[in-house]
Amino acid sequence: MAQFQEMMRQQLESSMDAELEKLVDTVTGADRDVCMKDFKGFKNLFHRFLQVKGPSVEWIKIKRPPEDSIQPYDKIAARGLPDSVATSLNKLVVVKLNGGLGTSMGCKGPKSLISVRNENTFLDLTVQQIEHLNKTYNTDVPLVLMNSFNTDEDTKKILQKYTHHRVKIHTFNQSRYPRIHKESLLPVAANLSMTGQNADGWYPPGHGDIYASFYNSGLLDKLIAQGKEYIFVSNIDNLGATVDLHILHHLVSQPNGKRCEFVMEVTDKTRADVKGGTLIQYEGKLRLLEIAQVPKAHVDEFKSVSKFKIFNTNNLWISLPAMKRLQEQNAMDMEIIVNPKTLDGGLNVVQLETAVGAAIKCFDNAMGINVPRSRFLPVKTTSDLLLVMSNLYSLEAGSLTMSPKREFPTTPHVKLGSSFTKVQEYLTRFESIPDMLELDHLTVSGDVTFGKNVSLKGTVIIIANHGDRIDIPAGSMLENKIVSGNLRILDH
C-alpha cells in the first residue's frame, strides 16, 4: 500500500512539473526568471503537501511555553531607553504586509488605500509614523511594502505622493502561485496571463511567503549591506502596530551570541479572539499553533481562554541576517495551510499557503512579548472602522491613541448589520460619527441612519425590521436603550 501511495505521489509531482514547464514556456526574459523563482517555491510547497500524513501536531505533545519564553511588555519597558535611540533605529526596517484588496469592505483596489481617519489612508498613517520617527531622532528608517500582484500597480502609482516625505519606500512582490484543481491536483491556469478566466488561476500564497520573496527580490541583501539588522513586520490594516522603541532596544542590546532572532508580539485573548493563533512549546521549540492545525476533537479546548491565554497579533520582529541564513540553508519550515476555494464558475480549487509567524520555530532564541491590547487594532470591517473614526481615539503623527477621557481601556463591542458592510454605504448612514466615549456595546441591524452629534452610552441596540427604517435624530443621546420598529425623521 505504502509503495503504491509513493508511486502515486511521484506521478503527481512529475505531472505538476510538466504543467509548470508548459506555463513557464509561455513567457520570456525577466518575467521568465521571476516565474522560475516563484515556481521553485511552489514546487517545494506542493512536494511537502503530498508528503503530509495527518495533522501537523500531535495534541498530546503540546506543552505550555516556559515562563521565560513569553515576557511581559512591562518588564521590557522597565529597562528604559538609552540616549542612543537613533543607533537602534538606524538598524531597523519597517515592513508592511500590503497584499490584500478592500473587497470585503466593498472597495476596489488595495485595502491600504481606504480612508480610515481624517481622509488619511492606512498607507498615509504608516508613512506619517515613520517620517515622525526619522525627523524626531534624525534617523533613516525605511518602509518596505510587500505587495501582491493584486495591489502592486495601484500602490506604486500612489507612492509618488510621498516623494518629498522623509521616508525611503521600497516595494517587492509576493510570489504568484497557481491554484490547483481539487480533484486532479493540477494547475487551473492555461498560461501566465492575468486576464479573463485565467486571472482566477493565480493567488498570492499567504504572508509566510515573505521570507522567499524578500530574499528573491534582492532587497534583503541590499538592506543588510546598509547595516540594517531587524525588520518589524505587521499587517498594514493593524493601526496599533507602530514601532515600539522598548522592544527594539531589547533586541539590539542583547549580547551577539545570545541575540534573539525572532519576537512575536502576543496579547491576552478575549472572547472575541478565540480563533487567533497561539504560542505553544512543541518538541522543545516555541511554535505557533493555528486553529486550522487543531484536531476537531480539541477545537473547544483550543478556543478556551483559560488554557490558551494569548494570541498572535502578527506584529513580528525578525533578524535580517537570520532570515538570509535560513533561506540559504533551505531551513524555513512552515506548516502548510490548505485553503479550499470555490471559483465564480463553481470550480473547486485548493490554495497552498503559509503564515509568517509559523517560522518562529526555525529561529534561535525566539520569544514572545505579551504587549498591551492597544498594539492590536485591526480594521477588518466597517464595525472596526467606526471605532477608529470615533472620538475614542486621537490621532497624532500617524498614530492612534485611546482618549484619556475614556474611563476604561477596552474598546466597545460594535456589530453593524449588512446594510453597513460596504464603506460607501456605511459613510452615507452617518451624518457625523457618534460620541462613543462611554459606549460598551452597540448592535445595529437593518435600515438605520444617524444624524449629527448623536451620543451613545452603555449598551445600545437599534433594530429596524425588514421594510422599516430608523433615523436617529441629530443631537440624540441614547443610553442603555433598545430602539426597534419604525422611526422616520421627515424633512420640513
Sequence and secondary structure as in RCSB ss.txt:
>XXXX:A:sequence
MAQFQEMMRQQLESSMDAELEKLVDTVTGADRDVCMKDFKGFKNLFHRFLQVKGPSVEWIKIKRPPEDSIQPYDK
IAARGLPDSVATSLNKLVVVKLNGGLGTSMGCKGPKSLISVRNENTFLDLTVQQIEHLNKTYNTDVPLVLMNSFN
TDEDTKKILQKYTHHRVKIHTFNQSRYPRIHKESLLPVAANLSMTGQNADGWYPPGHGDIYASFYNSGLLDKLIA
QGKEYIFVSNIDNLGATVDLHILHHLVSQPNGKRCEFVMEVTDKTRADVKGGTLIQYEGKLRLLEIAQVPKAHVD
EFKSVSKFKIFNTNNLWISLPAMKRLQEQNAMDMEIIVNPKTLDGGLNVVQLETAVGAAIKCFDNAMGINVPRSR
FLPVKTTSDLLLVMSNLYSLEAGSLTMSPKREFPTTPHVKLGSSFTKVQEYLTRFESIPDMLELDHLTVSGDVTF
GKNVSLKGTVIIIANHGDRIDIPAGSMLENKIVSGNLRILDH
>XXXX:A:secstr
 HHHHHHHHHHHHHHHHHHHHHHHTT  HHHHHHHHHHHHHHHHHHHHHHH  S SS GGGEE   GGGEEEHHH
HHTT   S HHHHHTTEEEEEEE  BSGGGT  SBGGGSEEETTEEHHHHHHHHHHHHHHHHT    EEEEE TT
THHHHHHHHGGGTTSS  EEEEE   EE EETTT SBS SSS  SGGGGGGEE   GGGHHHHHHHHTHHHHHHH
TT  EEEEEETTBTT    HHHHHHHHTS GGG   EEEEEEE  GGGTTS EEEEETTEEEEE GGGS GGGHH
HHH TTTS EEEEEEEEEEHHHHHHHHHTT      EEEEEE TTS EEEEEE  GGGGGGGSTT EEEE  GGG
  B  SHHHHHHHHSTTEEEETTEEEE TTSSSSS  EEEE GGGSSHHHHHHTBSS  EEEEEEEEEEESEEEE
 TT EEEEEEEEE  TT EEEE TT EEEEEEEES B     
